Amino acid sequence: MTSPTLRRATPDDLDGLVDLLLDVVETGGASVGFLSPLSRERAARFWRGALEAGARGERVVLVALDADARLVGTVQLVLDLPDNQPHRADVAKMQVHSRARQRGLGAALLAAIEEEARAAGRSVLVLDTVTGSPAERLYARHGWQRVGVIPDYAQWPDGRPCDSTFFYKRLPSPAPSRR
């Protein structure tokens, strides 16, 4: 896979985001907050809400496009947190299409969302993922610190419980300018 194009999502990405979510849940069986069967209508409602939150500045939604301009990945940065957490953000809903896996796209999305967090002035990021998943290994390889596991925290799309591993990452502060 050539280097993907990474950018902020727009309303024009809705169909591609819906297709991606359906692939991840229905084909890949990923635990990303949805049970099977996932309807196209339900997926579109989720993405419309995420895109609207992005337009309000409450979150950042990034998309990855392949060389044919097909949407093959996404990740979100949740910025709308309580008043006492202005330094923190949640990384959420990282998804890679089944046809684009094992090509470094997850790492590229992770690096891009960390950069978005730095630009938003966030210094602590948190996330959770299915224990034992490829995503868990990805986060550990990229400097995320494992906090622990909560048994039966979420469910697979078929309703079976799954454990979740929680991670955090401190982002380096920008170097002070010399005047």
Secondary structure, 3 states (H helix, E strand, C coil): CCCCEEEECCHHHHHHHHHHHHHHHHHCCCCCCCCCCCCHHHHHHHHHHHHHHHHCCCEEEEEEECCCCCEEEEEEEECCCCCCCCCEEEEEEEEECHHHCCCCHHHHHHHHHHHHHHHCCCCEEEEEEECCCHHHHHHHHCCCEEEEEEEEEEECCCCCEEEEEEEEEECCCCCCCCC
